[in-house]
Amino acid sequence: MTRPELRGTFGAVSSTHWLASAAGMAALESGGNAFDAAVAAGFVLQVVEPHLNGPGGDVPILLFDAAGGDVRVICGQGPMPRAATPAAFRNLGLTRIPGSGLLPATVPGAFGAWLALLEQYGTLRLRQVLDHAIGYAADGYPLLPKAAGAIAVLAPLFRDEWTESGHTYLVNGVPPRPGSRMRNPALAETYRRVLKEAEAAGPGREQQIRAAHQAFYGGFVAEAIDGRLRRASVLDATGRRHSGLLTGDDMALWQARTEETASCRYEGVEVHKPGPWSQGPVFLQQLALLEGFDLAAMGLNSADYLHTVTECAKLAYADREAWYGDPDFTDVPLAALLDPGYTRRRRQLVDGRTAAGTLRPGAPGDRRAWIPPVGRAEPPGGPYWQGQLYDGLPTVIPPVVARTEARGDTCCLTVADRHGNMVAATPSGGWLKSSPVIPGLGFPLGTRGQMAWLEEGHPNSLAPGKRPRTTLSPTLVLRDGRARLAFGTPGGDQQDQWTLGFFLAHLDFGLDLQRATETLAFHSEHVPSSFTPRTHRPLAVKIESRCPDDVTADLTRRGHEIESVPDWSLGRVCAVGVEPGDGMVVAAASPRGEQAYAVAR
């Protein structure tokens, strides 16, 4: 174990950046609760991890309110613009939504979701939770090596095409050094102006939060986005220049929504996820399938264990591809997908000796599964950075790095307080690679629209005002009606495979939270990626290189195509918990990436 499991009696925070974790604990120390701490940490992440998220992105927030005993999810996934139709893209000669630029932009949901959490469940004032983010944006923060590497690769784009991004991320036209003091004065001024307009609205806490929402979604922020997208035509993943579809009216119509979660029982606990507008229920489907196997008898990270978990993941993710979408627009058969009889029939498809090589979605009830074909497309020719735009993931990989480098990244934060409140969130989108920075605002828009299909008739088909099915997927676990565990990880499509390994290691094999974050990580690449260009490698399994040779040989004999990746490279699980006996809070953070940190006292 590289770090101790942290314990305390006051509060616990774990996030993918130490500065966000510190800001969250500072909010608790100033008298705030877990919800205040999450908001403070969330705003800091928008500043210090600009290569992975920003105010123009999105976030699902799972929460347990100890006072009411309720579990809820705040949906910070903004919808597609009202002008976004399959015909609009076909008229541009496009067969898929590009992974970068202005066309895939959705309504920015992250800012409004954090405000909703603060208003509905927090206790601190807006200034108290925004001050940390304003300070880091204005005065600077140490630039992460991966952020510096991304900026270096994209520097020619920023200098010649996305010039406002150049003003924001380059220093006198030169990429900043890793660890150097990075500032974003335009973003600091955006936060300050929102705060100024909020405080001018009156003295009430909720009154100011609502005024901040208006400033962002109906005021100067929306006006700047609307004006830019109406006038600009920018280079994107297609190799051509396009304008955007998002308008100020789209933003003015949107409000973050608090919803019921999707849930299931497993080994005596109640597991909660966001609904099928996310990939969250795929975690529940995996648990339902695995409950029919004796994992303990197999042994943690044995060949039998890795094979069984992988094959169940393939079945659950195939259902994700066929059935998940925005339930406001499509009838997602979630109850049927989690029905014990359906799960039992699906479980029988797992062959203990042979890896499945085909995508096998189920057919709950009389409905027929349909997944649009994944066509092979080649990126447009041009310099190396052009290929990076073509790939819709936030990860930017320098040319010298081997292709076995792990792909897919975002942010995560979890908080627990002494009152029994708990939060898990995975902020993402609006990263520096996604789209050009909006002049005067200091942040780009998100590109989650790339996840919607242009083929009509699928649950995740594009439609005006519809949420594209996201990969973001935090988890919250209850036992005996109280919150006991909250966790998440960066990782795009892999989030619900990497967190599953953590959860099984903790619950089924008894590892403490820190040891569970450090257990061997692996994932299947069987299902098509949610990100452009939707890569699909049916038998491929990536696994960290410390997996014993005899285990990888056994998996290879069963038909898996094993790709060994560097140790400590898959995921960055962050977790907090509450001990059921004495009520002590617990925190853990994966050492992967050398930046996720937990704090507890």
Backbone torsions as a table, in degrees:
resi	resn	phi	psi	omega
1	MET	NA	132.5	-175.5
2	THR	-86.2	-23.6	-177.3
3	ARG	-140.8	158.1	174.9
4	PRO	-81.1	154.9	167.2
5	GLU	-73.0	128.6	-175.2
6	LEU	-91.6	138.1	-179.0
7	ARG	-132.3	150.6	178.0
8	GLY	-164.6	-174.6	-179.5
9	THR	-121.0	-7.9	-172.5
10	PHE	-102.5	-50.6	-178.5
11	GLY	-175.6	163.2	-179.2
12	ALA	-143.2	138.1	177.6
13	VAL	-135.3	137.6	172.9
14	SER	-139.7	128.9	179.9
15	SER	-147.1	173.5	-177.5
16	THR	-80.6	4.0	174.0
17	HIS	-145.5	134.1	-175.7
18	TRP	-62.2	-31.4	179.8
19	LEU	-69.8	-35.8	176.1
20	ALA	-67.5	-41.7	177.8
21	SER	-61.3	-41.0	178.7
22	ALA	-65.3	-39.9	178.3
23	ALA	-64.3	-40.2	177.8
24	GLY	-62.3	-44.1	178.5
25	MET	-66.3	-35.9	177.4
26	ALA	-61.7	-37.7	177.3
27	ALA	-64.9	-39.5	176.0
28	LEU	-64.8	-42.6	-179.2
29	GLU	-63.8	-29.1	-178.9
30	SER	-84.9	7.0	176.3
31	GLY	104.7	2.0	179.8
32	GLY	-79.5	168.8	176.3
33	ASN	-102.5	-172.3	-177.4
34	ALA	-61.0	-32.2	-178.5
35	PHE	-72.0	-41.1	174.0
36	ASP	-60.6	-44.5	-178.2
37	ALA	-62.4	-39.8	179.3
38	ALA	-63.9	-41.0	-179.8
39	VAL	-65.0	-45.6	178.9
40	ALA	-59.9	-45.0	179.1
41	ALA	-66.0	-39.2	-179.4
42	GLY	-62.7	-42.1	178.5
43	PHE	-67.4	-36.6	177.5
44	VAL	-64.8	-40.3	177.7
45	LEU	-58.6	-34.3	178.7
46	GLN	-61.5	-26.6	-178.5
47	VAL	-90.6	-49.7	-167.4
48	VAL	-88.3	-12.7	173.4
49	GLU	-122.6	61.8	-175.2
50	PRO	-68.6	-17.7	178.1
51	HIS	-80.7	-3.4	-175.2
52	LEU	-129.0	-18.3	179.5
53	ASN	-166.9	171.5	178.6
54	GLY	-175.2	176.0	179.7
55	PRO	-59.7	-22.8	178.9
56	GLY	-85.5	5.0	-176.2
57	GLY	-96.0	-146.8	-171.9
58	ASP	-145.5	163.2	179.9
59	VAL	-163.0	133.0	163.5
60	PRO	-94.9	136.4	-178.4
61	ILE	-122.4	112.4	173.7
62	LEU	-90.7	138.1	-178.4
63	LEU	-144.1	148.4	170.0
64	PHE	-119.1	121.2	178.9
65	ASP	-97.2	107.2	-174.1
66	ALA	-64.0	-33.1	-178.4
67	ALA	-63.0	-40.5	-178.7
68	GLY	-100.4	-9.8	-178.0
69	GLY	68.3	25.5	-174.4
70	ASP	-105.5	144.2	169.7
71	VAL	-108.4	130.2	179.9
72	ARG	-140.2	163.0	172.6
73	VAL	-125.8	131.2	172.6
74	ILE	-95.1	119.7	-177.4
75	CYS	-86.7	107.7	174.5
76	GLY	-103.1	28.4	173.7
77	GLN	-95.4	107.9	179.7
78	GLY	-71.2	153.3	-179.1
79	PRO	-83.6	171.0	173.8
80	MET	-71.5	153.4	177.4
81	PRO	-61.3	159.2	179.4
82	ARG	-67.8	-21.0	178.4
83	ALA	-87.4	-1.7	-176.5
84	ALA	-85.4	104.3	176.4
85	THR	-131.1	157.5	174.2
86	PRO	-55.1	-37.6	-179.5
87	ALA	-63.9	-37.0	-179.8
88	ALA	-62.2	-37.7	179.2
89	PHE	-76.6	-38.4	177.8
90	ARG	-62.8	-36.1	178.5
91	ASN	-64.7	-19.7	175.7
92	LEU	-91.4	3.5	-179.2
93	GLY	78.2	22.5	-176.6
94	LEU	-106.3	139.1	177.1
95	THR	-105.1	-5.9	175.1
96	ARG	-150.5	157.5	179.5
97	ILE	-78.3	127.1	-177.1
98	PRO	-65.4	157.4	-176.9
99	GLY	-88.3	-1.3	179.1
100	SER	-148.3	170.1	179.0
101	GLY	97.7	-153.8	-176.9
102	LEU	-97.9	-26.0	-174.9
103	LEU	-62.6	-38.1	-177.2
104	PRO	-86.0	8.8	-175.8
105	ALA	-67.7	133.0	171.6
106	THR	-104.9	172.4	172.7
107	VAL	-60.3	128.2	178.7
108	PRO	-62.4	117.1	-174.3
109	GLY	-101.1	-20.2	-172.4
110	ALA	-63.5	-46.6	-176.4
111	PHE	-60.7	-46.2	-179.0
112	GLY	-67.5	-33.0	179.6
113	ALA	-67.8	-41.7	177.8
114	TRP	-64.8	-38.8	176.6
115	LEU	-63.3	-39.4	179.4
116	ALA	-63.6	-42.4	177.9
117	LEU	-62.1	-42.8	-179.4
118	LEU	-64.3	-44.6	-177.2
119	GLU	-68.2	-45.2	-172.1
120	GLN	-80.8	-31.1	-171.7
121	TYR	-128.8	-15.8	-177.4
122	GLY	-83.0	178.0	179.5
123	THR	-129.4	-23.3	-177.2
124	LEU	-79.9	164.8	177.4
125	ARG	-86.3	161.6	-176.3
126	LEU	-57.4	-42.5	-179.4
127	ARG	-58.6	-38.9	-177.0
128	GLN	-65.2	-31.2	-178.9
129	VAL	-94.7	-15.4	179.5
130	LEU	-94.3	-20.5	-173.0
131	ASP	-58.5	-38.6	-178.7
132	HIS	-64.0	-45.9	179.7
133	ALA	-64.1	-42.2	178.4
134	ILE	-61.2	-43.1	179.9
135	GLY	-60.7	-45.0	-179.6
136	TYR	-69.8	-36.9	178.6
137	ALA	-67.5	-39.7	-176.5
138	ALA	-81.5	-44.8	-172.7
139	ASP	-96.5	-16.6	174.7
140	GLY	108.7	161.4	179.3
141	TYR	-150.3	158.5	179.6
142	PRO	-72.8	123.7	-176.3
143	LEU	-73.7	127.5	179.8
144	LEU	-65.9	145.8	179.2
145	PRO	-56.0	-39.7	-179.6
146	LYS	-68.9	-35.0	176.0
147	ALA	-66.1	-43.0	178.0
148	ALA	-62.9	-40.4	178.6
149	GLY	-63.9	-39.7	178.5
150	ALA	-64.5	-44.3	179.9
151	ILE	-63.2	-39.7	-179.6
152	ALA	-62.6	-42.8	179.7
153	VAL	-65.6	-39.7	-174.8
154	LEU	-90.4	1.8	-176.2
155	ALA	-54.3	-43.0	178.1
156	PRO	-60.6	-38.5	176.0
157	LEU	-62.7	-44.4	-178.0
158	PHE	-67.4	-33.8	-179.0
159	ARG	-75.1	-39.3	-168.9
160	ASP	-102.9	-27.2	-173.2
161	GLU	-120.5	-60.7	-178.8
162	TRP	-92.0	70.1	-168.5
163	THR	-67.1	-29.7	176.9
164	GLU	-68.8	-31.9	172.3
165	SER	-65.2	-36.4	175.9
166	GLY	-62.2	-42.7	178.2
167	HIS	-62.9	-31.5	-175.6
168	THR	-82.9	-42.9	-169.6
169	TYR	-106.7	-19.7	178.4
170	LEU	-95.1	151.0	178.8
171	VAL	-110.9	106.3	-174.7
172	ASN	55.2	39.5	178.0
173	GLY	80.2	3.5	-175.8
174	VAL	-117.3	138.5	177.1
175	PRO	-60.3	136.1	179.2
176	PRO	-71.1	155.8	179.7
177	ARG	-79.0	149.4	172.6
178	PRO	-57.7	136.0	179.5
179	GLY	83.6	-8.4	-180.0
180	SER	-72.1	162.7	-177.9
181	ARG	-80.8	112.8	-174.9
182	MET	-104.9	134.8	178.0
183	ARG	-122.5	156.1	173.3
184	ASN	-138.6	77.7	-175.2
185	PRO	-61.4	-32.7	179.1
186	ALA	-65.4	-40.9	178.0
187	LEU	-67.2	-40.5	176.6
188	ALA	-57.9	-42.5	-179.5
189	GLU	-68.5	-34.3	175.5
190	THR	-61.5	-49.2	177.5
191	TYR	-59.1	-44.9	-178.3
192	ARG	-61.8	-41.0	-178.7
193	ARG	-69.0	-41.0	174.7
194	VAL	-56.7	-46.7	-178.6
195	LEU	-64.2	-42.4	179.7
196	LYS	-61.3	-45.7	-180.0
197	GLU	-67.6	-33.2	178.5
198	ALA	-66.0	-46.1	-176.6
199	GLU	-72.1	-25.7	176.9
200	ALA	-71.7	-16.9	-177.2
201	ALA	-75.3	-17.6	-179.3
202	GLY	145.0	174.0	-173.9
203	PRO	-82.9	-17.0	-174.0
204	GLY	-68.8	139.9	-179.7
205	ARG	-59.9	-54.8	-179.5
206	GLU	-65.2	-35.6	178.0
207	GLN	-59.6	-42.3	-179.5
208	GLN	-69.8	-38.4	179.6
209	ILE	-64.9	-41.1	178.6
210	ARG	-67.2	-36.1	177.2
211	ALA	-66.8	-34.7	176.3
212	ALA	-64.6	-41.2	176.2
213	HIS	-60.3	-43.0	179.8
214	GLN	-64.4	-40.4	179.6
215	ALA	-62.0	-35.6	-178.2
216	PHE	-81.1	-49.3	-170.5
217	TYR	-95.8	-16.1	178.9
218	GLY	-131.5	2.7	-175.7
219	GLY	-118.5	-135.6	-169.9
220	PHE	-65.9	-32.6	179.6
221	VAL	-67.4	-49.3	178.7
222	ALA	-61.7	-38.5	179.2
223	GLU	-63.6	-41.0	179.1
224	ALA	-65.3	-41.9	179.3
225	ILE	-66.7	-45.3	179.8
226	ASP	-60.0	-47.9	-178.3
227	GLY	-63.3	-40.7	-179.8
228	ARG	-65.6	-46.2	-176.1
229	LEU	-72.2	-25.0	175.9
230	ARG	-72.9	-32.1	-173.1
231	ARG	-98.6	-31.1	-168.5
232	ALA	-86.1	151.0	169.6
233	SER	-135.7	111.1	-169.3
234	VAL	-120.5	155.2	176.9
235	LEU	-66.5	136.1	179.0
236	ASP	-135.7	-164.0	-174.2
237	ALA	-63.3	-20.2	-178.4
238	THR	-76.8	-11.3	-173.2
239	GLY	84.4	2.9	178.6
240	ARG	-121.1	175.1	179.0
241	ARG	-103.5	134.8	179.0
242	HIS	-138.1	152.0	170.8
243	SER	-86.5	173.6	-179.9
244	GLY	-101.5	171.9	-179.7
245	LEU	-109.5	-19.2	-176.7
246	LEU	-69.9	138.2	179.4
247	THR	-127.7	167.6	174.7
248	GLY	-62.4	-33.7	177.7
249	ASP	-63.7	-38.4	176.6
250	ASP	-59.2	-42.0	-178.9
251	MET	-69.4	-41.1	-177.2
252	ALA	-63.8	-26.1	-177.4
253	LEU	-83.2	-8.9	-169.6
254	TRP	-98.7	145.2	174.5
255	GLN	-144.6	135.6	175.4
256	ALA	-60.7	140.8	-173.7
257	ARG	-116.4	137.9	174.6
258	THR	-97.0	124.9	-171.2
259	GLU	-128.7	168.0	170.0
260	GLU	-73.3	153.0	178.0
261	THR	-88.6	168.7	164.4
262	ALA	-94.3	144.7	-175.2
263	SER	-152.5	163.0	172.2
264	CYS	-154.2	166.1	175.2
265	ARG	-101.2	142.7	178.7
266	TYR	-151.6	121.2	175.9
267	GLU	50.1	43.1	174.0
268	GLY	85.2	2.8	177.6
269	VAL	-120.4	164.9	-179.6
270	GLU	-112.7	117.2	-173.8
271	VAL	-103.7	127.6	-176.8
272	HIS	-116.9	139.6	-179.7
273	LYS	-138.3	163.1	168.9
274	PRO	-63.2	163.6	-177.7
275	GLY	-73.8	-173.9	-173.5
276	PRO	-73.9	4.6	165.4
277	TRP	-75.2	-10.2	170.9
278	SER	-112.9	-178.0	172.2
279	GLN	-91.9	5.9	-173.6
280	GLY	-48.5	-45.5	-177.6
281	PRO	-61.3	-15.3	178.4
282	VAL	-64.2	-29.0	175.1
283	PHE	-64.1	-43.4	179.6
284	LEU	-65.5	-40.4	178.9
285	GLN	-64.9	-37.5	177.2
286	GLN	-64.0	-44.4	178.9
287	LEU	-61.1	-42.6	-179.5
288	ALA	-61.0	-41.4	177.8
289	LEU	-66.4	-43.2	-174.2
290	LEU	-72.9	-21.1	-178.3
291	GLU	-64.0	-17.7	177.9
292	GLY	-87.5	3.6	179.6
293	PHE	-117.2	150.3	177.1
294	ASP	-90.1	81.6	-176.8
295	LEU	-64.3	-38.0	-178.7
296	ALA	-59.7	-39.5	179.3
297	ALA	-67.2	-30.7	178.5
298	MET	-69.4	-37.2	-176.2
299	GLY	95.0	135.6	-179.0
300	LEU	-60.5	126.9	176.1
301	ASN	65.8	20.8	169.4
302	SER	-74.9	168.4	178.1
303	ALA	-62.2	-40.8	178.6
304	ASP	-62.4	-43.6	179.8
305	TYR	-63.0	-50.7	-177.4
306	LEU	-63.0	-39.6	178.8
307	HIS	-65.2	-47.0	-177.4
308	THR	-64.2	-45.4	179.8
309	VAL	-62.9	-41.1	179.8
310	THR	-64.5	-45.1	-178.1
311	GLU	-67.2	-35.8	175.9
312	CYS	-69.0	-36.3	176.6
313	ALA	-61.5	-41.6	179.2
314	LYS	-58.6	-43.6	-178.8
315	LEU	-67.1	-44.2	-178.6
316	ALA	-65.9	-43.8	-179.3
317	TYR	-68.5	-31.1	175.1
318	ALA	-62.1	-39.1	175.3
319	ASP	-65.7	-37.2	175.3
320	ARG	-56.5	-46.7	-177.6
321	GLU	-63.5	-35.4	-174.8
322	ALA	-85.6	-31.0	-164.2
323	TRP	-123.2	-19.1	-172.9
324	TYR	-82.8	145.8	177.4
325	GLY	179.4	-179.5	180.0
326	ASP	-66.9	113.9	-176.8
327	PRO	-67.5	-10.0	173.2
328	ASP	-72.1	-18.8	-174.8
329	PHE	-118.5	-16.6	-175.0
330	THR	-143.5	150.8	-179.8
331	ASP	-86.4	95.3	179.9
332	VAL	-84.0	121.3	-176.0
333	PRO	-81.6	57.2	-171.9
334	LEU	-63.7	-42.6	179.2
335	ALA	-60.5	-40.1	179.3
336	ALA	-68.1	-37.0	-179.8
337	LEU	-67.7	-25.3	179.0
338	LEU	-101.9	3.8	-179.6
339	ASP	-65.7	135.4	-178.1
340	PRO	-56.8	-38.5	179.5
341	GLY	-65.8	-43.9	177.1
342	TYR	-62.0	-44.6	179.9
343	THR	-61.9	-39.7	-179.7
344	ARG	-62.4	-42.4	178.7
345	ARG	-66.2	-39.2	178.9
346	ARG	-67.4	-38.2	-178.8
347	ARG	-61.5	-31.5	-179.5
348	GLN	-66.7	-15.1	178.1
349	LEU	-77.1	-13.4	-178.9
350	VAL	-76.9	115.3	176.3
351	ASP	-96.4	117.8	-177.0
352	GLY	-66.5	-14.4	-175.8
353	ARG	-107.7	-16.5	-171.2
354	THR	-136.3	134.5	176.3
355	ALA	-78.2	134.9	178.4
356	ALA	-76.7	136.2	-177.9
357	GLY	-109.3	2.5	-179.3
358	THR	-120.9	154.3	178.2
359	LEU	-80.1	122.1	-171.8
360	ARG	-127.0	75.9	174.2
361	PRO	-70.0	152.9	178.6
362	GLY	-87.4	176.9	179.6
363	ALA	-130.6	81.6	-179.8
364	PRO	-66.5	133.8	-177.1
365	GLY	66.5	-138.9	-179.5
366	ASP	-100.5	11.3	-174.1
367	ARG	-85.3	145.9	-178.8
368	ARG	-102.2	130.3	179.7
369	ALA	-74.9	141.6	175.5
370	TRP	-143.7	127.4	176.0
371	ILE	-120.6	123.9	178.9
372	PRO	-56.6	146.5	-179.1
373	PRO	-64.1	143.0	177.7
374	VAL	-95.9	97.4	-179.1
375	GLY	-78.3	148.0	178.1
376	ARG	-86.2	124.9	179.5
377	ALA	-127.3	146.0	179.5
378	GLU	-100.9	140.9	177.8
379	PRO	-66.8	154.0	177.5
380	PRO	-64.0	150.6	179.2
381	GLY	-68.3	164.5	179.0
382	GLY	138.6	-168.9	-177.6
383	PRO	-67.3	169.1	-174.9
384	TYR	-58.1	-40.7	-176.9
385	TRP	-64.5	-24.9	178.1
386	GLN	-64.3	-39.4	176.2
387	GLY	-64.4	-31.7	176.6
388	GLN	-65.1	-37.2	176.6
389	LEU	-65.0	-37.5	-178.2
390	TYR	-61.0	-36.3	177.6
391	ASP	-80.7	117.7	-173.8
392	GLY	-76.8	-5.5	177.3
393	LEU	-70.1	154.7	178.0
394	PRO	-70.4	-23.6	-174.7
395	THR	-64.0	131.7	172.0
396	VAL	-114.5	119.3	-176.3
397	ILE	-109.5	118.1	178.2
398	PRO	-59.2	153.9	-176.1
399	PRO	-59.0	-26.5	-175.4
400	VAL	-78.4	-11.6	-177.1
401	VAL	-85.4	138.1	-179.0
402	ALA	-65.0	156.5	-177.2
403	ARG	-72.1	-7.4	176.4
404	THR	-79.5	-1.9	175.8
405	GLU	-57.9	139.5	179.0
406	ALA	-65.4	139.8	-180.0
407	ARG	-113.7	154.3	176.1
408	GLY	94.1	125.6	-176.6
409	ASP	-158.3	159.6	173.4
410	THR	-167.8	-150.7	-178.4
411	CYS	-126.7	166.3	178.7
412	CYS	-152.6	146.5	170.9
413	LEU	-148.6	145.0	178.1
414	THR	-138.2	145.2	-177.7
415	VAL	-143.9	140.4	170.6
416	ALA	-133.8	141.9	177.0
417	ASP	-120.6	174.7	-174.1
418	ARG	-71.4	-11.6	179.3
419	HIS	-87.1	-7.5	-178.8
420	GLY	97.7	2.2	175.9
421	ASN	-75.9	151.7	-177.9
422	MET	-150.8	146.2	-179.1
423	VAL	-138.1	142.3	168.4
424	ALA	-136.8	131.0	-178.0
425	ALA	-145.7	150.0	176.6
426	THR	-127.9	83.5	178.0
427	PRO	-67.2	144.2	-178.3
428	SER	-162.2	-178.9	174.7
429	GLY	75.6	160.1	-178.1
430	GLY	68.6	28.8	179.6
431	TRP	-78.1	163.7	-171.1
432	LEU	-65.3	-20.9	178.6
433	LYS	-84.7	-14.7	-168.7
434	SER	-74.3	-42.6	-166.6
435	SER	-163.5	156.9	179.4
436	PRO	-66.3	145.0	175.6
437	VAL	-60.4	136.9	177.1
438	ILE	-75.5	124.2	-178.2
439	PRO	-54.1	132.3	177.4
440	GLY	85.7	-12.4	-177.3
441	LEU	-105.6	-29.2	177.6
442	GLY	83.9	11.2	178.2
443	PHE	-147.3	152.7	175.6
444	PRO	-92.1	172.5	175.6
445	LEU	-89.0	162.9	176.3
446	GLY	-84.4	165.4	-176.7
447	THR	-127.5	34.6	-176.9
448	ARG	-65.1	-18.2	179.0
449	GLY	-59.5	-21.5	179.0
450	GLN	-60.3	-17.6	-176.2
451	MET	-83.0	-11.6	178.6
452	ALA	-84.1	146.8	177.2
453	TRP	-84.7	144.5	172.0
454	LEU	-85.3	-19.7	173.9
455	GLU	-67.8	132.1	-176.3
456	GLU	-86.8	152.7	177.3
457	GLY	98.1	0.1	177.7
458	HIS	-99.4	150.4	178.6
459	PRO	-55.9	-27.1	-179.4
460	ASN	-107.0	25.0	176.4
461	SER	-71.6	147.8	179.1
462	LEU	-62.8	138.1	172.4
463	ALA	-155.5	148.3	178.8
464	PRO	-58.0	133.2	177.3
465	GLY	75.9	7.1	-177.1
466	LYS	-96.9	142.8	176.1
467	ARG	-79.5	126.0	171.7
468	PRO	-68.4	142.2	-179.6
469	ARG	-67.0	117.0	-173.9
470	THR	-91.5	165.8	175.3
471	THR	-93.5	-7.9	-172.3
472	LEU	-70.1	133.0	-164.9
473	SER	-157.7	74.1	172.3
474	PRO	-73.4	167.4	-176.6
475	THR	-135.5	142.0	174.9
476	LEU	-134.4	134.8	-173.0
477	VAL	-122.4	132.6	177.5
478	LEU	-113.0	148.2	168.5
479	ARG	-136.0	128.5	-179.0
480	ASP	55.7	38.1	174.1
481	GLY	79.4	4.8	179.0
482	ARG	-122.5	148.4	179.2
483	ALA	-69.1	130.0	-178.5
484	ARG	-120.2	-22.2	-173.7
485	LEU	-157.5	137.0	173.6
486	ALA	-135.3	136.0	-177.8
487	PHE	-157.8	167.0	177.6
488	GLY	-174.0	176.2	178.0
489	THR	-155.7	152.7	163.4
490	PRO	-66.1	166.5	171.3
491	GLY	139.8	12.2	176.1
492	GLY	55.8	-130.5	-178.6
493	ASP	-61.1	-24.4	-174.7
494	GLN	-81.6	-6.7	-174.4
495	GLN	-53.3	-45.3	-175.3
496	ASP	-85.2	3.4	166.7
497	GLN	-97.0	-44.4	-179.5
498	TRP	-68.0	-40.7	177.6
499	THR	-71.4	-27.8	176.0
500	LEU	-63.1	-44.6	177.6
501	GLY	-58.5	-42.8	176.4
502	PHE	-60.8	-48.1	-175.2
503	PHE	-64.7	-43.5	179.0
504	LEU	-65.4	-40.1	178.5
505	ALA	-61.0	-36.7	-179.3
506	HIS	-78.7	-51.1	-171.7
507	LEU	-81.1	-44.8	-175.5
508	ASP	-85.2	-28.3	-174.5
509	PHE	-116.0	0.5	170.1
510	GLY	76.6	12.9	177.1
511	LEU	-70.0	142.7	174.7
512	ASP	-68.3	170.6	-171.5
513	LEU	-59.2	-42.9	-177.4
514	GLN	-66.6	-45.5	178.1
515	ARG	-61.8	-35.8	-179.9
516	ALA	-66.2	-36.0	177.6
517	THR	-67.1	-20.2	-175.2
518	GLU	-102.0	2.8	179.7
519	THR	-66.7	158.5	-179.7
520	LEU	-51.1	131.1	-179.1
521	ALA	-108.7	146.1	-178.7
522	PHE	-158.9	163.8	173.5
523	HIS	-162.5	153.8	174.8
524	SER	-90.2	144.6	173.1
525	GLU	-110.5	33.2	-173.8
526	HIS	-66.4	-42.4	-175.5
527	VAL	-91.0	155.8	178.3
528	PRO	-60.8	139.7	175.4
529	SER	-61.4	146.6	176.0
530	SER	-75.3	-15.0	-176.6
531	PHE	-98.8	144.4	171.8
532	THR	-56.2	132.5	11.4
533	PRO	-99.1	28.0	174.4
534	ARG	57.4	54.6	178.7
535	THR	-62.0	151.3	-171.3
536	HIS	-147.3	113.4	-177.1
537	ARG	-131.3	88.6	-164.5
538	PRO	-56.7	-38.0	-175.6
539	LEU	-103.5	-0.9	-174.6
540	ALA	-72.4	133.7	173.3
541	VAL	-130.4	121.0	174.7
542	LYS	-94.7	134.3	-176.4
543	ILE	-145.2	141.8	-178.4
544	GLU	-64.5	146.4	-166.7
545	SER	-68.4	-12.5	177.6
546	ARG	-76.9	-0.8	173.2
547	CYS	-62.1	129.6	-178.0
548	PRO	-57.2	146.9	-177.6
549	ASP	-60.1	-38.1	-178.2
550	ASP	-67.8	-30.2	177.5
551	VAL	-70.9	-46.5	179.1
552	THR	-64.0	-35.6	177.6
553	ALA	-64.7	-41.2	178.3
554	ASP	-63.2	-44.7	179.0
555	LEU	-63.1	-38.3	178.2
556	THR	-63.1	-40.6	178.6
557	ARG	-62.6	-28.8	179.8
558	ARG	-81.8	-3.7	175.1
559	GLY	108.2	-2.5	177.4
560	HIS	-73.0	140.9	174.2
561	GLU	-96.6	97.1	-171.5
562	ILE	-82.8	129.3	173.1
563	GLU	-118.5	116.2	179.0
564	SER	-81.9	128.9	177.8
565	VAL	-116.1	161.9	-177.7
566	PRO	-56.0	146.5	175.1
567	ASP	-57.9	149.6	176.6
568	TRP	59.0	40.2	-178.2
569	SER	-120.6	-8.9	-174.5
570	LEU	-108.3	103.3	174.4
571	GLY	87.5	166.8	174.6
572	ARG	-146.0	73.1	-175.5
573	VAL	-65.6	131.3	173.2
574	CYS	-118.3	137.8	-174.8
575	ALA	-149.4	146.2	167.9
576	VAL	-132.2	156.0	179.5
577	GLY	-149.9	171.6	174.0
578	VAL	-129.2	126.7	179.2
579	GLU	-71.2	130.7	-175.9
580	PRO	-67.1	-27.4	-176.1
581	GLY	-78.9	-60.1	-173.4
582	ASP	-104.3	-1.1	177.6
583	GLY	73.9	12.1	178.1
584	MET	-68.4	144.3	176.8
585	VAL	-89.4	147.6	-175.7
586	VAL	-131.9	145.1	178.7
587	ALA	-141.2	147.4	178.6
588	ALA	-150.2	153.1	177.9
589	ALA	-146.9	135.5	179.7
590	SER	-63.8	141.1	175.4
591	PRO	-76.1	-8.7	-177.7
592	ARG	-62.0	133.9	-179.6
593	GLY	83.9	-12.6	174.5
594	GLU	57.1	35.1	177.7
595	GLN	-142.9	-20.3	176.3
596	ALA	-72.0	132.8	-179.1
597	TYR	-140.0	146.0	176.5
598	ALA	-111.9	152.2	175.8
599	VAL	-143.2	140.4	178.2
600	ALA	-148.5	148.0	173.2
601	ARG	-150.0	NA	NA
